[in-house]
Amino acid sequence: MFKAGGSDSDRFNLSMKPKTFSTSSSQSGQVTQKKRRRGWRKIFFSIRTRILSWYIVLMTFSTLVSSMAIRQVLLVNLQQEVEAYTNHELEEFRRLTKEKNSSTQQARKDNVIAIFNTFLSRNIPHDDTFFITLVDGQFYQSSPEALSGYLRADGKLLKYWSGLTQPEKGKKVTSDDTILYVAEPLIKGKTRGVFVIAHSSSNVHKKVDWVLVVFIEVMLAVLAVASVVAWVVAGRVLAPLKLLTETARSISESDLIQRSPEHDGVDEIAELTNTFNEMLDRLQTAFSNQRDFINDAGHELRTPITIIRGHLELLGDDPQEQRETMELVNDELERMSRIVDDLLLLAKAEQPNFLNPETVDIGLLTRELYTKVKALAERSWLIDDNGTGLIVADRQRLTQAIMNLAQNASQHTVEGDIIALGSEIKNGNAYFWVRDTGEGIALSDKERIFERFARSLRSCRRSEGAGLGLSIVQAIAQGHGGHVELASQLGKGATFTIVIPLDPPQEVASD
């Protein structure tokens, strides 16, 4: 409980507490609103939504284009049918005018009317088609009898037709109709008649428009159902991407074991999933190698540092002791310097400018190497084979790799053992090897000795190096697009062979 006469600081704290609670509440509300906005944005801007949106847009566009195309095709076909029907009826009328039978053997004045009556009695027009007859400038008869709009007996169009003296075919466009017509004048003596076949397109257009409305309604219903199906199908198709995202979120620097479930197929998503898992495998290997590399490097550098520190701490005033201590310190510092240089070399091996290729004569290089390696140790040095030919390679790096192999051989042999160098070109590759008759390498060590800081577990002698020599040899060989082969038998020596292709990789040739 607080006293009524509390201090100012108490009253200040009391007054501030509600405000603090209010601030945290507002922040929580802002976070909730942000999550809600992100959720809505995820729905509206997701790939699934965009796929469906484009699907709807394309379907709608195709429906509209199809509707206009269908309407145009229907109108053209109907117009062709009307023209064919009109031409057919006109031909029948013309044949009738040439008949000579009792129905036309009347007074000359009545011949036109007789022909009109005969034709109208024989022929029944199709829907929206009219047979109209005009005699001496006046409306005579029609089939069907009911005429409307521009086809009325007192209309301007009939007056125009009644004055025709030559056959005419045309089209009359009005505000609410389009009339296609064929007019055939007929003169018998003093009687002048005109026969007209007229077709009104208003009903045809209405029927076509009605068909299109039905078509669009059906397509909209189909589009609605297809959109639902497309939404479900898109969700299933994109499900591997969701699993891929969840896998990526679950991966951390300390946990690279998670993998996205792979599924059968050759589509882009299956390829992406497989590539993603392969990338994780490479990352896991890289992180594991980096971790082991750091641990091993720390262990290798810790030993000389400990030695140096211990001797410096025990350093006395005796000049002889100081001189011996300084020699030991310098030796350990030199060993640390070699380790650092080797580490920098291995790091540089991953860079594109690691090699400086040039044309190399392998026979000349082999003889030069033989001259250099004889100074490494008192051994029986030999040349197995001195190859002939030219290759494209980095002369200095090759020299460094073979010298490392020779140094390694000298450390695992004794005086009197044989160490032989050789080179040759065959089967499109250049081969450089170093063979010795030393203690050999156990089968269990053949794979691990190329790892950094690795040494043979069965070796009875301690190597002077840091265990990076064979790693450097392998890095140089791989930089040339080649590899290192090892043939060994415990107690009978070992042969290390660097294999380099005569046709180097593009990046090596262009460096």
C-alpha positions as CSV (number, residue, x, y, z in Angstrom):
1,M,0.0,0.0,0.0
2,F,1.1,3.6,-0.6
3,K,0.7,6.3,2.0
4,A,-1.3,9.4,1.2
5,G,1.7,11.5,1.8
6,G,4.0,9.6,-0.4
7,S,7.1,11.1,-2.0
8,D,7.1,12.9,-5.4
9,S,8.9,10.0,-6.9
10,D,6.2,7.6,-5.8
11,R,3.5,9.8,-7.3
12,F,5.5,10.1,-10.5
13,N,5.8,6.3,-10.7
14,L,2.1,5.9,-10.1
15,S,1.3,8.4,-12.8
16,M,3.6,6.8,-15.3
17,K,2.4,3.2,-14.9
18,P,-0.9,3.6,-16.8
19,K,1.0,5.4,-19.6
20,T,3.5,2.5,-19.9
21,F,0.6,0.0,-20.1
22,S,-1.1,2.1,-22.7
23,T,2.1,2.3,-24.8
24,S,2.6,-1.5,-24.7
25,S,-1.0,-2.0,-25.6
26,S,-0.7,0.4,-28.6
27,Q,2.5,-1.4,-29.8
28,S,0.8,-4.7,-29.5
29,G,-2.1,-3.4,-31.5
30,Q,0.3,-2.0,-34.2
31,V,2.0,-5.4,-34.5
32,T,-1.4,-7.1,-34.8
33,Q,-2.4,-4.6,-37.5
34,K,0.9,-5.1,-39.4
35,K,0.4,-8.8,-39.3
36,R,-3.2,-8.4,-40.5
37,R,-2.0,-6.1,-43.3
38,R,0.7,-8.6,-44.3
39,G,-1.9,-11.3,-44.3
40,W,-4.1,-9.4,-46.7
41,R,-1.2,-8.4,-48.9
42,K,-0.2,-12.1,-49.0
43,I,-3.6,-13.0,-50.2
44,F,-4.0,-10.3,-52.8
45,F,-0.4,-10.3,-54.1
46,S,0.5,-14.0,-53.9
47,I,1.5,-16.0,-56.9
48,R,-1.6,-18.1,-56.6
49,T,-3.8,-14.9,-56.7
50,R,-1.9,-13.5,-59.7
51,I,-2.2,-16.8,-61.6
52,L,-5.9,-16.8,-61.0
53,S,-6.2,-13.1,-61.9
54,W,-4.4,-13.6,-65.2
55,Y,-6.5,-16.7,-65.9
56,I,-9.7,-14.7,-65.4
57,V,-8.4,-11.8,-67.5
58,L,-7.4,-14.2,-70.4
59,M,-10.7,-16.1,-70.2
60,T,-12.7,-12.9,-70.2
61,F,-10.7,-11.5,-73.1
62,S,-11.0,-14.7,-75.1
63,T,-14.8,-14.8,-74.3
64,L,-15.2,-11.2,-75.6
65,V,-13.1,-11.9,-78.7
66,S,-14.9,-15.1,-79.4
67,S,-18.3,-13.4,-79.0
68,M,-17.5,-10.7,-81.5
69,A,-16.0,-13.3,-83.9
70,I,-19.0,-15.6,-83.6
71,R,-21.4,-12.7,-84.1
72,Q,-19.5,-11.6,-87.2
73,V,-19.3,-15.1,-88.6
74,L,-23.0,-15.7,-88.0
75,L,-24.0,-12.4,-89.7
76,V,-21.8,-13.2,-92.7
77,N,-23.2,-16.7,-93.0
78,L,-26.7,-15.5,-92.7
79,Q,-26.1,-12.8,-95.3
80,Q,-24.7,-15.4,-97.7
81,E,-27.7,-17.6,-97.1
82,V,-30.0,-14.6,-97.8
83,E,-28.1,-13.7,-101.0
84,A,-28.3,-17.4,-102.2
85,Y,-32.0,-17.6,-101.4
86,T,-32.7,-14.2,-103.1
87,N,-30.8,-15.2,-106.2
88,H,-32.6,-18.5,-106.3
89,E,-36.1,-16.9,-106.1
90,L,-35.0,-14.3,-108.7
91,E,-34.0,-17.0,-111.1
92,E,-37.4,-18.7,-110.7
93,F,-39.1,-15.4,-111.4
94,R,-37.1,-14.9,-114.5
95,R,-37.9,-18.4,-115.7
96,L,-41.6,-17.7,-115.1
97,T,-41.5,-14.6,-117.3
98,K,-40.3,-16.9,-120.1
99,E,-43.1,-19.5,-119.7
100,K,-45.8,-19.7,-122.4
101,N,-48.9,-21.4,-121.1
102,S,-52.5,-20.6,-120.5
103,S,-51.8,-18.4,-117.4
104,T,-49.8,-16.0,-119.5
105,Q,-51.9,-16.0,-122.7
106,Q,-53.9,-13.0,-121.7
107,A,-54.2,-9.5,-123.0
108,R,-50.8,-7.8,-123.2
109,K,-51.8,-5.4,-120.4
110,D,-52.6,-8.3,-118.1
111,N,-49.3,-10.3,-118.7
112,V,-47.4,-8.5,-116.0
113,I,-50.1,-9.0,-113.4
114,A,-50.6,-12.6,-114.4
115,I,-46.9,-13.3,-114.0
116,F,-47.0,-11.6,-110.5
117,N,-50.0,-13.6,-109.5
118,T,-48.6,-16.9,-110.6
119,F,-45.3,-16.3,-108.8
120,L,-46.9,-15.2,-105.5
121,S,-49.2,-18.2,-105.6
122,R,-46.4,-20.6,-106.2
123,N,-43.8,-19.3,-103.7
124,I,-43.9,-18.6,-100.0
125,P,-41.1,-16.3,-98.7
126,H,-38.8,-17.2,-95.8
127,D,-39.0,-15.4,-92.5
128,D,-38.1,-11.7,-92.7
129,T,-38.3,-11.9,-96.6
130,F,-40.9,-10.1,-98.7
131,F,-42.0,-10.5,-102.3
132,I,-43.3,-7.1,-103.5
133,T,-44.8,-6.3,-106.8
134,L,-45.3,-2.9,-108.4
135,V,-47.4,-2.1,-111.5
136,D,-47.3,1.2,-113.3
137,G,-45.6,2.9,-110.4
138,Q,-48.2,1.7,-107.9
139,F,-48.1,-0.9,-105.2
140,Y,-49.9,-4.0,-106.4
141,Q,-49.5,-7.0,-104.1
142,S,-47.0,-8.5,-101.6
143,S,-46.3,-11.8,-99.8
144,P,-46.7,-11.6,-96.9
145,E,-49.4,-9.0,-97.2
146,A,-48.4,-7.1,-94.0
147,L,-45.6,-4.6,-94.6
148,S,-44.2,-2.3,-92.0
149,G,-41.6,0.4,-91.6
150,Y,-39.7,1.4,-94.7
151,L,-41.6,-1.3,-96.8
152,R,-45.0,0.4,-96.4
153,A,-47.0,0.8,-99.6
154,D,-46.7,4.6,-99.3
155,G,-43.1,4.5,-98.3
156,K,-40.2,6.3,-100.1
157,L,-38.4,3.0,-100.8
158,L,-41.3,1.5,-102.8
159,K,-41.7,4.8,-104.8
160,Y,-38.0,4.5,-105.6
161,W,-38.3,0.9,-106.7
162,S,-41.4,1.7,-108.9
163,G,-39.3,4.0,-111.0
164,L,-36.5,1.5,-111.8
165,T,-36.0,0.5,-115.4
166,Q,-32.9,-1.7,-114.9
167,P,-32.3,-4.6,-112.5
168,E,-30.8,-3.4,-109.2
169,K,-29.3,-5.1,-106.2
170,G,-28.6,-3.0,-103.0
171,K,-28.9,-2.3,-99.3
172,K,-30.8,0.3,-97.4
173,V,-29.6,1.1,-93.9
174,T,-32.0,2.8,-91.5
175,S,-31.8,3.7,-87.9
176,D,-33.3,0.5,-86.7
177,D,-33.1,-1.9,-89.7
178,T,-31.0,-3.0,-92.7
179,I,-32.9,-4.0,-95.8
180,L,-31.2,-6.1,-98.5
181,Y,-33.1,-6.1,-101.8
182,V,-33.1,-7.2,-105.4
183,A,-35.4,-5.4,-107.9
184,E,-36.3,-6.8,-111.4
185,P,-38.2,-4.5,-113.7
186,L,-40.7,-6.2,-116.1
187,I,-42.2,-4.5,-119.1
188,K,-45.0,-6.1,-121.2
189,G,-46.3,-3.7,-123.8
190,K,-47.4,-0.6,-122.1
191,T,-47.6,-2.2,-118.7
192,R,-44.5,-1.7,-116.6
193,G,-44.0,-3.7,-113.5
194,V,-41.2,-4.2,-110.9
195,F,-40.7,-7.3,-108.9
196,V,-38.7,-6.9,-105.6
197,I,-37.3,-9.4,-103.1
198,A,-36.6,-7.6,-99.9
199,H,-35.0,-9.0,-96.7
200,S,-35.2,-7.3,-93.3
201,S,-32.1,-7.9,-91.1
202,S,-33.5,-6.5,-87.8
203,N,-34.9,-9.8,-86.5
204,V,-31.8,-11.7,-87.6
205,H,-29.6,-9.2,-85.7
206,K,-31.8,-9.6,-82.7
207,K,-31.6,-13.4,-82.8
208,V,-27.8,-13.3,-83.2
209,D,-27.6,-10.9,-80.3
210,W,-29.8,-13.2,-78.2
211,V,-27.5,-16.2,-79.1
212,L,-24.5,-14.1,-78.0
213,V,-26.1,-13.2,-74.7
214,V,-26.8,-16.8,-74.0
215,F,-23.3,-17.7,-75.0
216,I,-21.8,-15.0,-72.7
217,E,-24.0,-16.1,-69.8
218,V,-22.9,-19.7,-70.3
219,M,-19.2,-18.7,-70.6
220,L,-19.5,-16.6,-67.4
221,A,-20.9,-19.5,-65.5
222,V,-18.1,-21.7,-66.9
223,L,-15.6,-19.1,-66.0
224,A,-16.8,-19.0,-62.4
225,V,-16.6,-22.8,-62.0
226,A,-13.3,-22.9,-63.8
227,S,-11.9,-20.1,-61.6
228,V,-12.7,-22.1,-58.5
229,V,-11.1,-25.2,-60.0
230,A,-8.1,-23.1,-61.1
231,W,-7.7,-21.7,-57.5
232,V,-7.7,-25.3,-56.1
233,V,-5.3,-26.6,-58.8
234,A,-3.0,-23.6,-58.4
235,G,-2.9,-24.3,-54.7
236,R,-1.9,-27.9,-55.3
237,V,0.7,-27.0,-57.9
238,L,2.3,-24.3,-55.7
239,A,2.2,-26.5,-52.6
240,P,5.8,-27.6,-53.1
241,L,6.8,-23.9,-53.0
242,K,5.1,-23.5,-49.7
243,L,7.0,-26.5,-48.3
244,L,10.2,-25.0,-49.8
245,T,9.5,-21.7,-47.9
246,E,8.8,-23.5,-44.7
247,T,12.0,-25.5,-45.1
248,A,14.0,-22.3,-45.8
249,R,12.6,-20.7,-42.6
250,S,13.5,-23.7,-40.5
251,I,17.1,-23.7,-41.6
252,S,19.7,-22.0,-39.5
253,E,23.5,-21.9,-39.4
254,S,23.5,-24.6,-36.7
255,D,20.8,-26.7,-38.4
256,L,21.3,-27.5,-42.1
257,I,19.7,-31.0,-41.9
258,Q,16.2,-30.0,-43.1
259,R,15.3,-30.8,-46.7
260,S,12.3,-30.0,-48.8
261,P,10.3,-33.2,-49.7
262,E,11.1,-34.1,-53.3
263,H,8.4,-35.3,-55.7
264,D,8.5,-37.1,-59.0
265,G,8.2,-35.0,-62.1
266,V,10.3,-32.9,-64.5
267,D,8.5,-29.6,-64.1
268,E,10.1,-26.4,-63.0
269,I,9.0,-26.7,-59.4
270,A,10.5,-30.2,-59.1
271,E,13.7,-28.9,-60.6
272,L,13.7,-26.0,-58.2
273,T,13.1,-28.3,-55.2
274,N,15.9,-30.6,-56.3
275,T,18.3,-27.7,-56.9
276,F,17.4,-26.2,-53.5
277,N,18.2,-29.5,-51.7
278,E,21.4,-29.8,-53.7
279,M,22.3,-26.3,-52.6
280,L,21.6,-27.2,-49.0
281,D,23.9,-30.2,-49.4
282,R,26.6,-28.0,-50.6
283,L,26.1,-25.4,-47.9
284,Q,26.1,-28.2,-45.2
285,T,29.3,-29.5,-46.6
286,A,30.8,-26.0,-46.8
287,F,29.7,-25.2,-43.2
288,S,31.0,-28.5,-42.0
289,N,34.3,-28.1,-43.8
290,Q,34.6,-24.5,-42.5
291,R,33.9,-25.6,-38.9
292,D,36.5,-28.4,-39.2
293,F,38.9,-26.1,-40.8
294,I,38.6,-23.5,-38.1
295,N,38.9,-26.2,-35.4
296,D,41.9,-27.8,-37.0
297,A,43.6,-24.5,-37.8
298,G,43.0,-23.3,-34.2
299,H,44.5,-26.5,-32.9
300,E,47.5,-26.4,-35.2
301,L,48.3,-22.7,-34.4
302,R,47.6,-23.2,-30.7
303,T,50.6,-25.6,-30.3
304,P,53.3,-23.2,-31.5
305,I,51.7,-20.3,-29.6
306,T,51.7,-22.4,-26.4
307,I,55.4,-23.4,-27.0
308,I,56.4,-19.8,-27.6
309,R,54.5,-18.4,-24.6
310,G,55.9,-21.1,-22.3
311,H,59.5,-20.6,-23.2
312,L,59.2,-16.8,-23.1
313,E,57.7,-17.0,-19.6
314,L,60.6,-19.2,-18.4
315,L,63.2,-17.2,-20.1
316,G,66.1,-16.4,-17.8
317,D,69.2,-14.2,-17.8
318,D,71.6,-16.8,-19.2
319,P,72.7,-15.7,-22.7
320,Q,73.0,-19.3,-23.8
321,E,69.5,-20.1,-22.7
322,Q,68.2,-16.9,-24.3
323,R,69.8,-17.8,-27.6
324,E,68.4,-21.3,-27.5
325,T,64.9,-19.9,-26.6
326,M,65.1,-17.4,-29.5
327,E,66.0,-20.1,-32.0
328,L,63.1,-22.2,-30.8
329,V,60.7,-19.2,-31.0
330,N,61.9,-18.3,-34.5
331,D,61.4,-21.9,-35.6
332,E,57.9,-22.0,-34.2
333,L,57.1,-18.6,-35.8
334,E,58.4,-19.9,-39.1
335,R,56.1,-23.0,-38.8
336,M,53.1,-20.7,-38.0
337,S,54.0,-18.6,-41.0
338,R,54.1,-21.7,-43.3
339,I,50.6,-22.7,-41.9
340,V,49.2,-19.3,-42.6
341,D,50.7,-19.2,-46.1
342,D,49.3,-22.6,-46.9
343,L,45.9,-21.5,-45.6
344,L,46.0,-18.4,-47.8
345,L,47.0,-20.6,-50.8
346,L,44.0,-22.9,-50.2
347,A,41.7,-19.9,-49.8
348,K,43.1,-18.4,-53.1
349,A,42.5,-21.7,-54.9
350,E,38.8,-20.9,-54.8
351,Q,39.4,-17.6,-56.7
352,P,39.2,-17.4,-60.5
353,N,42.7,-15.9,-60.7
354,F,44.4,-18.7,-58.9
355,L,46.2,-20.0,-62.0
356,N,48.3,-18.2,-64.6
357,P,48.3,-20.6,-67.5
358,E,51.0,-20.8,-70.1
359,T,52.4,-23.3,-72.6
360,V,54.6,-25.8,-70.7
361,D,57.0,-28.4,-72.1
362,I,56.4,-31.4,-69.8
363,G,59.8,-33.0,-70.6
364,L,61.7,-29.8,-69.7
365,L,59.6,-29.3,-66.6
366,T,60.3,-32.9,-65.4
367,R,64.0,-32.5,-65.7
368,E,63.9,-29.2,-63.8
369,L,61.9,-30.8,-61.1
370,Y,64.4,-33.7,-60.8
371,T,67.2,-31.2,-60.4
372,K,65.3,-29.5,-57.5
373,V,64.0,-32.5,-55.6
374,K,67.5,-34.1,-55.3
375,A,68.3,-31.4,-52.7
376,L,65.4,-32.4,-50.4
377,A,67.0,-35.5,-48.8
378,E,69.5,-38.2,-49.3
379,R,67.5,-40.7,-51.3
380,S,67.9,-42.7,-54.5
381,W,66.3,-40.2,-56.9
382,L,65.2,-41.5,-60.3
383,I,63.2,-40.5,-63.4
384,D,60.8,-43.2,-64.4
385,D,59.8,-41.6,-67.7
386,N,60.3,-38.2,-69.2
387,G,57.3,-37.3,-71.3
388,T,57.3,-35.2,-74.5
389,G,54.8,-32.6,-75.5
390,L,53.2,-29.3,-74.7
391,I,50.3,-28.5,-72.3
392,V,48.6,-25.4,-71.1
393,A,49.1,-25.1,-67.3
394,D,50.4,-22.9,-64.5
395,R,54.1,-23.8,-64.4
396,Q,54.7,-22.5,-60.9
397,R,51.7,-24.2,-59.4
398,L,52.6,-27.5,-61.0
399,T,56.1,-27.2,-59.7
400,Q,54.7,-26.4,-56.2
401,A,52.4,-29.5,-56.3
402,I,55.1,-31.9,-57.4
403,M,57.6,-30.5,-54.9
404,N,55.0,-31.0,-52.2
405,L,54.6,-34.6,-53.3
406,A,58.4,-35.1,-53.3
407,Q,58.7,-33.5,-49.9
408,N,56.0,-35.7,-48.6
409,A,57.7,-38.8,-50.0
410,S,61.1,-37.8,-48.5
411,Q,59.4,-37.5,-45.0
412,H,58.0,-41.1,-45.3
413,T,61.2,-42.8,-46.6
414,V,64.6,-43.4,-45.2
415,E,68.1,-43.1,-46.8
416,G,68.5,-45.7,-49.5
417,D,64.8,-45.7,-50.4
418,I,63.9,-44.9,-54.0
419,I,61.9,-41.8,-54.9
420,A,61.1,-41.5,-58.7
421,L,59.5,-38.8,-60.8
422,G,57.8,-39.3,-64.1
423,S,55.6,-37.7,-66.8
424,E,53.8,-38.7,-69.9
425,I,51.0,-37.7,-72.2
426,K,48.3,-40.3,-73.2
427,N,44.6,-40.6,-73.7
428,G,44.2,-36.8,-73.9
429,N,45.7,-36.2,-70.4
430,A,49.1,-35.2,-69.0
431,Y,50.4,-37.4,-66.1
432,F,52.9,-36.3,-63.4
433,W,53.8,-38.8,-60.7
434,V,56.0,-39.2,-57.7
435,R,56.7,-42.8,-56.6
436,D,58.5,-44.0,-53.5
437,T,59.4,-47.3,-51.8
438,G,58.7,-46.0,-48.3
439,E,56.3,-47.2,-45.6
440,G,53.2,-46.8,-47.8
441,I,49.7,-45.6,-46.9
442,A,47.0,-47.8,-45.3
443,L,43.7,-48.3,-47.1
444,S,41.9,-46.5,-44.3
445,D,44.0,-43.4,-44.8
446,K,43.7,-43.1,-48.6
447,E,40.6,-40.9,-48.5
448,R,41.4,-38.7,-45.5
449,I,45.0,-37.8,-46.2
450,F,43.8,-35.2,-48.8
451,E,41.8,-33.4,-46.1
452,R,43.3,-30.4,-44.5
453,F,45.5,-31.0,-41.4
454,A,45.2,-34.7,-41.9
455,R,48.1,-37.1,-41.4
456,S,48.5,-40.8,-41.6
457,L,47.4,-42.5,-38.4
458,R,49.8,-45.4,-38.9
459,S,52.9,-43.4,-39.8
460,C,55.8,-43.9,-37.4
461,R,57.4,-40.6,-38.2
462,R,56.1,-37.1,-37.5
463,S,55.7,-34.9,-40.6
464,E,57.3,-31.5,-40.4
465,G,54.4,-29.9,-42.2
466,A,50.9,-28.9,-40.9
467,G,49.1,-31.5,-43.0
468,L,48.2,-29.1,-45.8
469,G,50.6,-30.3,-48.5
470,L,48.3,-32.9,-50.1
471,S,45.3,-30.6,-49.8
472,I,47.3,-28.0,-51.8
473,V,48.3,-30.6,-54.4
474,Q,44.7,-31.6,-54.8
475,A,43.6,-27.9,-55.1
476,I,46.2,-27.2,-57.8
477,A,45.1,-30.3,-59.8
478,Q,41.4,-29.4,-59.5
479,G,42.2,-25.9,-60.5
480,H,43.6,-27.3,-63.8
481,G,40.4,-29.4,-64.3
482,G,42.2,-32.5,-63.2
483,H,42.6,-34.7,-60.1
484,V,45.1,-36.7,-58.0
485,E,45.3,-40.5,-58.0
486,L,46.9,-42.6,-55.3
487,A,48.2,-46.1,-55.6
488,S,49.7,-47.5,-52.4
489,Q,50.3,-50.7,-50.4
490,L,51.3,-50.6,-46.8
491,G,55.0,-51.3,-46.4
492,K,55.6,-51.2,-50.2
493,G,55.5,-47.4,-50.9
494,A,53.1,-45.1,-52.6
495,T,52.6,-43.4,-56.0
496,F,50.8,-40.0,-56.3
497,T,49.8,-39.1,-59.8
498,I,48.5,-35.6,-60.9
499,V,46.2,-36.0,-64.0
500,I,45.6,-32.9,-66.0
501,P,43.5,-32.8,-69.2
502,L,45.2,-31.5,-72.4
503,D,42.0,-29.6,-73.2
504,P,41.7,-27.4,-70.1
505,P,38.4,-25.9,-68.8
506,Q,37.4,-22.6,-70.4
507,E,38.0,-20.6,-67.2
508,V,41.6,-22.0,-67.0
509,A,42.4,-21.3,-70.6
510,S,41.1,-17.7,-70.4
511,D,42.9,-16.8,-67.1
